[in-house]
Amino acid sequence: MSEILVGEYLFRRLKQIGVQTIFGVPGDFELALLNLVPEQDLSWVGTPNELVGAYAADGYAREKGFGALVTTFGPGECHYVRMSGELSCATAVLEDTHTAASEIDRVINSMLLHSKPGYIGVSEDVAYSKIPSSYLENKLITVLPAGNADVEQKVISAICKALAESQRHIFLVDGGAARSSWEKFVPELVDTLRIPVLTTTLGKGIVDESSPYYMGGYDGVGSLPGVTEIVEAADCVLWLGGLPSDFNTLAFTFHISSSATVIDFQRLFVQINDMKMEAKISQILPRLTKAIEAEQPVFGERSHVKRPERPAVPMPKAIEQDWLWPRMSTYLKPGDLIVTETGTAQFGFNMTTMPHGAKLWTQAVYGSIGYAAGAAIGGSIAAKEMGTYKRIVLITGEGSLQLTVQAFSILNRHGLTPVVFILNNLGYTVERYFNGMEAAYNDVPSWDYGTIFQAMSPETKTKSYKIDEAKDLDALLSDEEFQNATYPQAS
């Protein structure tokens, strides 16, 4: 009987679902396990610390669907397992060789089903225990099981009925659509619905912003008046992948009419007002699109709704928010991967128009600053593996960057050439407006950001620019060498 090590089994399972790179920080208890990584034809990317590694694995997963982080055991590990369980859809600590394979499969299958994190604890002795290699023949659940056809038809009929009985429909696309397998169905649904389409902060980038039905971003009290009017006047809201967190709703300032019919699409259910029905959205959306297309004459044409336009802002002397973000629209290119940091960049980028085919990631659920730098590195590595890497644009603040600046030390080892915009507001500016405008706890140490790339990638060509005035930034954004991003650059 052919046998395989438990550690080998784990890494082969990860490879089967598309993982090619393992992120992490080496430590004494995991070194033996890490010896198995290259043997399974996987790449190891060691990160400067666990925070950078976790963010990089998250960015990698957003691009490829699944990411892996390996860290070592430490004091209080049993407590960490319980803590991790609050954030994970499944956890396991492999203690019994006889159940190790089934436990690994259980956690991975649960992660694939729910699109949520999982945790597997592997001790060194179990990692090198042998199990039958035939266990690898058991299929992982890489495709959602078929749903109940009768229930799905009931859902589709209820949605079509709600659309037919309404006059002022809107389609609100949120971040949940980007985290699952339904994003690919959005363009056809937009074209079929022919109703005003809006995106949230987390949903930005999912909808082609050149579409005649795209009305802009809905950011609660931060929205354009015309956008607010469209949303608040709606009597039927199709909300795709809603994630109503505080940042994503701009402090819960979304205002949808209490009399409106709200159709909430989530990964495994649809809720129409108070009626909740189990349905897998990746299976519902294609059928719903066809049903709406057949019923289109009932819903009517909505193309008369005009997109609210943002007033043009003349170039100021100093760089101002109202000028900066619309100006970024002409700098971006199709195929760009843009990562914006929690805070100024996250909120400001809602004023930027994205080109067709560009992607945007931001972190507006937990508001974890420092995320963008690590995620940009992980996403870049994933894009290179997939052959889709074109240009990575990272927009972060100096306070956030100081948490994970070590991520840049990975650049030269993997041929990554990001363009990094560092917004130096001399402190935690968003927090200053919340509380403590002059408080010392909102101050950030002063760094020479122009030397960071050179210090961390001494053998790689890099370039940095210190920009204080809008005219200088305008010229830089138009510079061909800066646009081509053939080597790491920061401004």
Long-range contacts (C-beta under 8 A, 24 or more apart in sequence): 1-132, 1-134, 2-132, 2-133, 2-134, 3-130, 3-131, 3-132, 3-133, 4-130, 4-131, 4-132, 4-133, 4-135, 4-136, 5-36, 5-127, 5-128, 5-129, 5-130, 5-131, 6-94, 6-97, 6-100, 6-101, 6-104, 6-122, 6-126, 6-127, 6-128, 6-129, 6-130, 6-131, 7-32, 7-33, 7-36, 7-122, 7-127, 7-128, 8-36, 8-39, 8-40, 9-100, 9-101, 9-104, 9-131, 9-133, 9-135, 9-136, 10-104, 10-120, 10-122, 10-127, 11-36, 11-37, 11-40, 11-42, 12-40, 12-136, 13-104, 13-105, 13-108, 13-136, 13-140, 14-42, 14-66, 14-68, 14-108, 15-40, 15-41, 15-42, 16-136, 16-140, 17-65, 17-66, 17-108, 17-112, 17-140, 17-142, 18-64, 18-65, 18-66, 19-64, 19-66, 19-67, 19-68, 20-385, 21-45, 21-60, 21-68, 21-381, 21-382, 21-385, 22-68, 22-69, 22-70, 23-47, 23-53, 23-54, 23-56, 23-57, 23-60, 23-67, 23-68, 23-69, 23-70, 23-378, 24-50, 24-53, 24-69, 24-70, 24-71, 25-49, 25-50, 25-53, 25-71, 25-72, 26-72, 27-71, 27-72, 27-73, 27-74, 28-72, 29-72, 29-73, 29-123, 29-124, 30-70, 30-71, 30-72, 30-73, 30-124, 32-124, 32-127, 32-128, 33-70, 33-122, 33-124, 33-127, 34-70, 36-127, 45-381, 45-410, 45-414, 47-374, 47-406, 47-407, 47-410, 48-406, 48-407, 48-409, 49-406, 51-370, 51-374, 51-403, 51-404, 52-373, 52-374, 52-377, 52-404, 52-406, 52-407, 53-374, 54-374, 55-368, 55-370, 55-371, 55-373, 55-374, 55-375, 55-378, 55-404, 55-407, 56-374, 56-375, 56-377, 56-378, 56-381, 56-407, 56-410, 57-378, 58-371, 58-374, 58-375, 58-378, 59-339, 59-361, 59-374, 59-375, 59-376, 59-377, 59-378, 59-379, 59-380, 59-382, 60-378, 60-379, 60-381, 60-382, 61-378, 61-382, 62-178, 62-179, 62-361, 62-375, 62-379, 62-382, 63-337, 63-378, 63-379, 63-382, 63-383, 63-386, 63-388, 64-382, 64-385, 64-386, 66-111, 66-112, 67-378, 67-382, 73-121, 73-123, 77-121, 81-119, 81-121, 84-117, 84-119, 85-119, 87-117, 88-116, 88-117, 88-118, 88-119, 89-113, 89-114, 89-116, 89-117, 89-118, 90-118, 90-119, 91-118, 91-119, 91-120, 91-121, 92-119, 92-120, 92-121, 93-120, 93-121, 94-120, 94-121, 94-122, 94-123, 94-126, 94-127, 95-123, 95-126, 97-126, 97-129, 97-130, 97-131, 98-131, 100-126, 100-129, 100-131, 101-131, 101-135, 101-138, 102-135, 105-138, 105-140, 108-140, 109-140, 109-141, 112-140, 112-141, 112-142, 113-141, 113-144, 114-267, 114-268, 115-179, 115-180, 115-267, 144-181, 144-280, 144-282, 144-283, 145-280, 146-283, 147-278, 147-279, 147-280, 147-283, 147-284, 148-278, 151-277, 151-278, 151-279, 152-279, 152-283, 152-284, 152-287, 154-277, 155-270, 155-277, 155-279, 155-284, 156-284, 156-287, 156-288, 156-291, 157-291, 158-272, 158-275, 158-277, 159-238, 159-263, 159-270, 159-272, 159-288, 159-291, 160-291, 160-292, 160-295, 162-236, 162-261, 162-263, 162-272, 163-236, 163-292, 163-295, 163-298, 163-299, 164-295, 164-298, 164-299, 165-236, 165-261, 166-235, 166-236, 166-261, 167-235, 168-233, 168-234, 168-235, 168-236, 169-193, 169-195, 169-196, 169-234, 169-235, 169-236, 169-237, 169-238, 169-299, 169-302, 170-195, 170-196, 170-197, 170-198, 170-215, 170-230, 170-231, 170-234, 170-236, 170-237, 170-238, 171-195, 171-196, 171-197, 171-198, 171-213, 171-238, 171-240, 172-197, 172-198, 172-199, 172-200, 172-203, 172-218, 172-231, 172-237, 172-238, 172-239, 172-240, 172-242, 173-197, 173-198, 173-199, 173-200, 173-203, 173-206, 173-207, 173-240, 173-241, 174-199, 174-200, 174-202, 174-203, 174-239, 174-240, 174-241, 174-242, 174-243, 174-248, 175-200, 175-201, 175-202, 175-203, 175-241, 175-243, 175-248, 175-364, 175-365, 176-240, 176-241, 176-242, 176-243, 176-265, 176-266, 176-267, 177-203, 177-206, 177-240, 177-241, 177-265, 178-202, 178-203, 178-205, 178-206, 178-241, 179-241, 180-241, 180-267, 180-281, 180-282, 181-282, 182-240, 182-241, 182-281, 182-282, 182-285, 185-282, 185-285, 185-286, 185-289, 186-240, 188-289, 189-285, 189-288, 189-289, 189-292, 190-214, 192-289, 192-292, 192-293, 192-296, 193-238, 193-292, 193-299, 194-296, 194-299, 194-301, 194-302, 194-303, 195-299, 195-302, 196-230, 196-302, 196-305, 198-227, 198-230, 198-231, 200-243, 200-248, 200-249, 201-247, 201-248, 201-250, 201-346, 201-347, 201-350, 201-362, 201-364, 202-243, 202-248, 202-362, 202-364, 202-365, 203-240, 203-241, 204-349, 204-350, 204-354, 204-360, 204-362, 205-338, 205-354, 205-358, 205-359, 205-360, 208-356, 209-353, 209-354, 209-355, 209-356, 210-356, 212-303, 213-302, 213-303, 214-307, 215-305, 215-307, 215-308, 216-307, 216-308, 217-350, 218-254, 219-250, 219-347, 219-350, 220-249, 220-250, 220-251, 220-252, 220-253, 220-254, 220-255, 221-250, 221-251, 221-253, 222-250, 222-253, 222-347, 222-350, 224-308, 224-310, 225-308, 226-307, 226-308, 226-309, 227-308, 228-255, 230-305, 230-308, 231-255, 231-256, 232-256, 232-257, 233-257, 234-260, 235-259, 235-260, 235-261, 236-260, 236-261, 236-263, 237-261, 237-262, 237-263, 238-263, 238-265, 239-263, 239-264, 239-265, 240-265, 241-265, 241-266, 241-267, 242-266, 243-364, 243-365, 245-364, 245-365, 246-367, 247-342, 247-346, 247-364, 247-365, 247-367, 248-364, 248-365, 250-347, 310-351, 315-470, 315-471, 315-474, 316-470, 317-469, 317-470, 317-471, 318-468, 318-469, 318-470, 319-467, 319-468, 319-469, 319-470, 319-473, 320-470, 321-348, 321-351, 322-351, 323-470, 324-348, 324-470, 324-473, 325-349, 325-350, 325-351, 325-352, 326-351, 326-352, 326-353, 327-473, 327-474, 327-477, 328-352, 328-477, 329-353, 329-354, 330-477, 331-477, 331-483, 332-358, 332-393, 333-358, 333-390, 333-391, 333-483, 334-358, 335-388, 335-390, 335-391, 336-390, 336-391, 336-392, 336-393, 337-361, 337-376, 337-379, 337-380, 337-383, 337-389, 337-390, 337-391, 337-392, 337-393, 338-392, 338-393, 338-394, 338-395, 339-372, 339-375, 339-376, 339-379, 339-392, 339-393, 339-394, 339-395, 340-372, 340-395, 340-396, 341-369, 341-370, 341-371, 341-372, 341-373, 341-395, 341-396, 341-397, 341-400, 341-401, 342-367, 342-368, 342-369, 342-371, 342-372, 342-400, 343-369, 343-397, 343-399, 343-400, 343-428, 343-429, 343-430, 344-397, 344-423, 344-425, 344-429, 344-430, 345-372, 345-395, 345-396, 345-397, 345-421, 345-423, 347-430, 349-395, 369-397, 369-399, 369-400, 369-403, 370-400, 370-401, 370-402, 370-403, 370-404, 371-400, 371-404, 372-396, 372-400, 373-400, 373-401, 373-404, 373-405, 373-407, 373-408, 374-404, 374-407, 376-407, 376-418, 377-407, 377-408, 377-410, 377-411, 377-414, 377-416, 380-414, 380-416, 380-418, 381-414, 381-416, 384-414, 384-415, 384-416, 391-417, 391-419, 391-485, 392-416, 392-417, 392-418, 392-419, 392-485, 393-418, 393-419, 393-421, 394-418, 394-419, 394-420, 394-421, 395-420, 395-421, 395-423, 396-420, 396-421, 396-422, 396-423, 397-422, 397-423, 397-424, 397-425, 397-429, 398-422, 398-423, 398-424, 398-425, 398-426, 398-444, 398-447, 398-449, 399-425, 399-427, 399-428, 399-444, 401-449, 402-444, 402-445, 402-447, 405-452, 406-456, 408-452, 408-453, 408-456, 408-457, 408-488, 409-456, 409-457, 411-453, 411-456, 411-457, 411-460, 411-488, 412-456, 412-457, 412-459, 412-460, 416-488, 417-485, 417-486, 417-487, 417-488, 417-489, 418-485, 418-488, 418-489, 419-482, 419-485, 419-488, 419-489, 419-490, 419-491, 420-488, 420-489, 420-490, 420-491, 421-490, 421-491, 422-449, 422-490, 422-491, 424-449, 449-490, 450-490, 452-490, 453-488, 453-489, 453-490, 457-488, 460-487, 460-488, 461-487, 462-487, 462-488, 462-489, 462-490, 463-487, 463-488, 463-489, 463-490, 464-489, 464-490, 464-491, 465-489, 465-490, 465-491, 466-491, 467-491
